[in-house]
Every structure is written in structure tokens, then in C-alpha cells.
Amino acid sequence: MDLQHWLGRATHAIQDWADTFGPYRPHPSLQVDDDRFGAVFEEFTARLADNYPFFHPHYAGQMLKPPHPAAVVGHLTAMLINPNNHALDGGPATAAMEREAVARLATMFGYDTHLGHLTTSGTIANLEALFVARELHPGRGVAHSADAHYTHGRMCHVLGLTSHPVRTDDRGRMDLGALEDVLRTGEVGTVVLTTGTTGPGAVDPVHEVLPLAERHGVRVHVDAAYGGFFTLLAGAEGPEGLPPEPWRAIARADSIVVDPHKHGLQPYGCGAVLFRDPEVGRFYLHDSPYTYFTSTELHLGEISLECSRAGAAAAALWLTFQLLPPTPDGLGRVLAAGRRAALCWADLIEASDALELYQRPELDIVTYFPAVAPATLTGIDAASARVLADGMTGPDPVFVSTLRADRESFAARHPGIVADADGARILRSVLMKPESEDHVEHLHHRLERLAGCA
């Protein structure tokens, strides 16, 4: 795609539409001449240079990458109108696009029926799922993996729920025995399962937890904010294929959260929450005397805790899905490249004398640490910090991130390392850009050299 061409087409298309309503004179208070704007714009773009190169495959740090050009064009085009998807009269076209895009997400996860909408983030999406869980099981708390995103503990506090962290196994997945101990107390109404933790990218065993949750009469919420789109690789042939059981089981969960602004190629913020039972919409019911008046159809604001939401986010996702749909042959090919890259890098690390693999990647996140002698947690922590800092400097920079692993987690995976501290930072690389597949060897050799100097 020629982004510059299509952005120009976007402005012309909206201007042609605007012209159908007749001419008017813009108010002088809004006028800014080009010379004045040019000076400010120069300062603005100079300040934007203070960023990491999220677009480049040598950036393998956090869960960041630019949106697809189709998403950029879709977002900007709709933004020129500035629809609000809270009510139908605020964005009739983009509200329809949102329903269609959300329906495709529901189909991707195997939901036959659903109620759902886009949100501004995975945090808000999870808040909504836990809000419904609270209404269905008042007075009962939420169990989640100890390695789940911190948003669950935080949102439980916001909602007045008790949070029950559950220990994980040596792969970072929720421990079933520990979960059953918590469920026997009768204090839990909902279990949150994570398909792709934001640390090592672990996938909780959804298929094994569901019957356990059913026996104890609790709901199951799947936080697939990061890893949800990997369901497209469930049972796929080739090295990128994932065990299908946990992913197929998501269709039986009560609610799901997924972030299209991660693997869905969208700009921030675009999260989504889905409920299997549309009847939970009754917990959102409210009225607005000046909002819901143009249609008897359901307004998206009537099934959302948020009020104003950018219709541009729905437009961007809808347009992207027309070109790269959430199917194995669409977005699945994008995720497959990152998955193969992670597996390739894991193989290189396992054969390395300078780096050690923390655990085998399940998705597209690789965790590893410098080999140090003597092998102690303090030594690993210091070496990881130096590699992180040194990698971002020099003529050939690489960008990674660190993850703090506690003493118990290290002992479960690497019992030979001396635990002379409560934990240690390790290195973490997120290979969510498909171009990473062509740059893994470069990244590996660069990190090997850095680790050798650390």
C-alpha cells in the first residue's frame, strides 16, 4: 500500500461527502496559517524522534508495533468525521462496522451467540467482564494466575472484589491443584484464565480448568488480550501449529477479552470484550434522556460501561478485517511468522554458550538470560541489566526488555542456579512483527556478543 496516496484519497473522500451538505464559512477563531503551523509542526516531529523504533525488527522489546497501513487509513478517514460509537446518532456507519467486526471476533473464538463491543483497552474490557461476574456472583471473589496481568488485581480492587492469585507451574501456567484448593473454599465466583501471559507468554490450560470450574459452579473468563489471535494457529500444520485443546475450549468460556491493538494490527486503543450469553446485557441497562432517541435498535452505549468511544477505532478494524480477516489464511499467516521466529530463536539460544533459555516459548515471546559464572541470581540480574542498556547504544542497536523472575520460578526451571537473591531480571523479546522471522539470527548474534561482554 502507498500510504501517502491513500491518506490523500481519504481527505478527498471526506471532503466530497462534506460538500454534499452545502458551503459554509469556517470561523476565523479556528484559522491557522501554514507558516505558523509549519514552525510548530517542525518542533512536533522533532520531539517525536524521542521514540524507540517500534516498526523495525531490531526492536524486540515490548508489545509494540505500528498499525497496518489499512488500519491507519481507516482510522484517519473516519476520524475526519469524528463519530462517537456510544449512540447510533453519534456514529451510525461506524456502529454497524463495530458490530460486524466484533461478530468476526466472536466467530474466531467459536461463539455461536454473543454480546460484545470494542473498548479503549484490554484493561477496560477486563473491567467489564469482572463487573458482569460480580453481578452474577455477588460476594464471591476472582481467582487468577499469579502470573496474570496486574489489571485483574487492580480491577478487583476497583470493583470491591477479593482477588485470589493462584500459583503457577514450571511453564508459567495456572496450577490446577492450587486452583482446586482455592475453589473448595467457596469464596470464588469467577476464574480468570490467561491465554498468553504478558511475561513469558504462557497459556493456561483452559480445557482442563473448564470442567473443574463447572463442578464448583464458577464462571470462566478468558483474558486473551495478548494471545487471543493465536487461536488461528490451533492445530495448524508446521512448527507454528499450536495444541488445539486450550484454544478450542475458549468457545465454552463465559467471557473473553482480546486486544486488536496487539496482534490485530490496530492503533491504540482498541480492545474488545465478548460474552457468550447475550442476556448479561441486562446488567448494563440505563437510560440517557438526550442520547438514545434516533433509533429503537440497541445502542452500543447501552451494553458498555464506557460512554464516548471513537468510531474511528471500529472503522480501522473493519477495514483491516476486509483485507486481513481473522482466519488462518488471513491474520493467521502474520502470527505464524512471529511464532516461527520465536521457535527459531529458542533453538539458537539452546545451542549457545553465551545465553540460556528461561523457558520454551509457547507463543511469540522469548525469555532468556546471559550465562554467567558463577551461576547466581545476582549475577544474572546484573548481566541482564547491562545487556539491556548496552543493546540500545552503539551503531547497531537492538532493543529488548527485561522481566523479573522470582526465586521460586527460577528454581522450578533452573534448579542449578544459586538463589542468592529474591529474584533476578531476565531478558525478554516479543517477536510480534512478522519481519522478525528474517532478523532472528542477527538479533541472536548481537545479543550473544552483548552477553559475552556483560
C-alpha positions, 0 to 999 in steps of 0.5 A, spaced: 500 500 500 502 507 498 500 510 504 501 517 502 496 516 496 491 513 500 491 518 506 490 523 500 484 519 497 481 519 504 481 527 505 478 527 498 473 522 500 471 526 506 471 532 503 466 530 497 461 527 502 462 534 506 460 538 500 454 534 499 451 538 505 452 545 502 458 551 503 459 554 509 464 559 512 469 556 517 470 561 523 476 565 523 477 563 531 479 556 528 484 559 522 491 557 522 496 559 517 501 554 514 507 558 516 505 558 523 503 551 523 509 549 519 514 552 525 510 548 530 509 542 526 517 542 525 518 542 533 512 536 533 516 531 529 522 533 532 520 531 539 517 525 536 524 522 534 524 521 542 521 514 540 524 507 540 523 504 533 517 500 534 516 498 526 523 495 525 525 488 527 531 490 531 526 492 536 524 486 540 522 489 546 515 490 548 508 489 545 509 494 540 508 495 533 505 500 528 498 499 525 497 496 518 497 501 513 489 499 512 488 500 519 491 507 519 487 509 513 481 507 516 482 510 522 484 517 519 478 517 514 473 516 519 476 520 524 475 526 519 468 525 521 469 524 528 463 519 530 462 517 537 460 509 537 456 510 544 449 512 540 447 510 533 446 518 532 453 519 534 456 514 529 451 510 525 456 507 519 461 506 524 456 502 529 454 497 524 462 496 522 463 495 530 458 490 530 460 486 524 467 486 526 466 484 533 461 478 530 468 476 526 471 476 533 466 472 536 466 467 530 474 466 531 473 464 538 467 459 536 461 463 539 455 461 536 451 467 540 454 473 543 454 480 546 460 484 545 463 491 543 470 494 542 473 498 548 479 503 549 483 497 552 484 490 554 484 493 561 477 496 560 474 490 557 477 486 563 473 491 567 467 489 564 467 482 564 469 482 572 463 487 573 458 482 569 461 476 574 460 480 580 453 481 578 452 474 577 456 472 583 455 477 588 460 476 594 464 471 591 471 473 589 476 472 582 481 467 582 487 468 577 494 466 575 499 469 579 502 470 573 496 474 570 496 481 568 496 486 574 489 489 571 485 483 574 488 485 581 487 492 580 480 491 577 478 487 583 480 492 587 476 497 583 470 493 583 470 491 591 472 484 589 477 479 593 482 477 588 485 470 589 492 469 585 493 462 584 500 459 583 503 457 577 507 451 574 514 450 571 511 453 564 508 459 567 501 456 567 495 456 572 496 450 577 490 446 577 491 443 584 492 450 587 486 452 583 482 446 586 484 448 593 482 455 592 475 453 589 473 448 595 473 454 599 467 457 596 469 464 596 470 464 588 465 466 583 469 467 577 476 464 574 480 468 570 484 464 565 490 467 561 491 465 554 498 468 553 501 471 559 504 478 558 511 475 561 513 469 558 507 468 554 504 462 557 497 459 556 493 456 561 490 450 560 483 452 559 480 445 557 482 442 563 480 448 568 473 448 564 470 442 567 473 443 574 470 450 574 463 447 572 463 442 578 464 448 583 459 452 579 464 458 577 464 462 571 470 462 566 473 468 563 478 468 558 483 474 558 486 473 551 488 480 550 495 478 548 494 471 545 487 471 543 489 471 535 493 465 536 487 461 536 488 461 528 494 457 529 490 451 533 492 445 530 495 448 524 500 444 520 508 446 521 512 448 527 507 454 528 501 449 529 499 450 536 495 444 541 488 445 539 485 443 546 486 450 550 484 454 544 478 450 542 475 450 549 475 458 549 468 457 545 465 454 552 468 460 556 463 465 559 467 471 557 473 473 553 477 479 552 482 480 546 486 486 544 486 488 536 491 493 538 496 487 539 496 482 534 490 485 530 494 490 527 490 496 530 492 503 533 491 504 540 486 503 543 482 498 541 480 492 545 474 488 545 470 484 550 465 478 548 460 474 552 457 468 550 450 469 553 447 475 550 442 476 556 448 479 561 446 485 557 441 486 562 446 488 567 448 494 563 441 497 562 440 505 563 437 510 560 440 517 557 434 522 556 438 526 550 442 520 547 438 514 545 432 517 541 434 516 533 433 509 533 429 503 537 435 498 535 440 497 541 445 502 542 452 500 543 452 505 549 447 501 552 451 494 553 458 498 555 460 501 561 464 506 557 460 512 554 464 516 548 468 511 544 471 513 537 468 510 531 474 511 528 477 505 532 471 500 529 472 503 522 480 501 522 478 494 524 473 493 519 477 495 514 483 491 516 478 485 517 476 486 509 483 485 507 486 481 513 480 477 516 481 473 522 482 466 519 488 462 518 489 464 511 488 471 513 491 474 520 493 467 521 499 467 516 502 474 520 502 470 527 505 464 524 511 468 522 512 471 529 511 464 532 516 461 527 521 466 529 520 465 536 521 457 535 527 459 531 530 463 536 529 458 542 533 453 538 539 458 537 539 460 544 539 452 546 545 451 542 549 457 545 554 458 550 553 465 551 545 465 553 540 460 556 533 459 555 528 461 561 523 457 558 520 454 551 516 459 548 509 457 547 507 463 543 511 469 540 515 471 546 522 469 548 525 469 555 532 468 556 538 470 560 546 471 559 550 465 562 554 467 567 559 464 572 558 463 577 551 461 576 547 466 581 541 470 581 545 476 582 549 475 577 544 474 572 540 480 574 546 484 573 548 481 566 541 482 564 541 489 566 547 491 562 545 487 556 539 491 556 542 498 556 548 496 552 543 493 546 540 500 545 547 504 544 552 503 539 551 503 531 547 497 531 542 497 536 537 492 538 532 493 543 529 488 548 526 488 555 527 485 561 522 481 566 523 479 573 523 472 575 522 470 582 526 465 586 521 460 586 520 460 578 527 460 577 528 454 581 522 450 578 526 451 571 533 452 573 534 448 579 542 449 578 542 456 579 544 459 586 538 463 589 542 468 592 537 473 591 529 474 591 529 474 584 533 476 578 531 480 571 531 476 565 531 478 558 525 478 554 523 479 546 516 479 543 517 477 536 510 480 534 512 483 527 512 478 522 519 481 519 522 478 525 522 471 522 528 474 517 532 478 523 532 472 528 539 470 527 542 477 527 538 479 533 541 472 536 548 474 534 548 481 537 545 479 543 550 473 544 556 478 543 552 483 548 552 477 553 559 475 552 561 482 554 556 483 560 
